[in-house]
Amino acid sequence: MTTTSDIEDMIARMAIGDRAAFEGLYAATSAKLFGVCLRVLGNRAEAEDALQEAFVKIWRNADRYRVNGLSPMTWLITVTRNHSVDRVRARRAKMGAGLDEAADVADARPGPEALAIASSDRVRIVDCMGQLDPDKAGAVRRAYLEGETYQELADHYDVPLNTVRTWLRRSLLKLRECLSHDG
């Protein structure tokens, strides 16, 4: 498990050009930061691109990070979220550039069949989340959709850190079991 001080150390080493620290930070945080990109952008391919670009920004700006008592994940999430929001704004600006250009753009939205499947999946996920204890479901949402750290969750729910880890592990197992049942 990567600790807050481990992440701070990797960022500090990145500030002096340590590529191994960059690789370590990416391995430790990319899944959570990808969730942030995906939540803002709503498109997996665009979120993957945004994540890579955000890590380039993190690499270039590592010397700007200051240890301030807050979680370094807060800084990483802020950089990633801001980059994703910038992409959304750029997309909107581009879309408003001219209606003549819009005629040449294929509709990338899912068709009726894909929407029906996605709607069915969403209903199943909501149903399975509803089977979890409300605190545990909230912890799953905060960790995997909002990018909160285990420590932030422990503070929020006023429980020990290992309890949060156990909640998340068991909740994900229950979700996987629930979702694996047909229908």
Buried (B, 14 or more C-beta within 10 A) or exposed (E): EBEBEBBBBBBBBBBEEBEEBBEBBBEBBBEBBBBBBBBBBEBEEBBBBBBEBBBEEBBEBBEEBEEEEEBBBBBBBEBBBEBBEBBBEEEEEEEEEEEEEEEEEEEEEEEEEEEEEEEEEEEBEEEBBEEBEEBBBBBBEBBBEBBBBBBBBBBBBEBEBEBBBEBBEEBBEBBEEBEEEEE
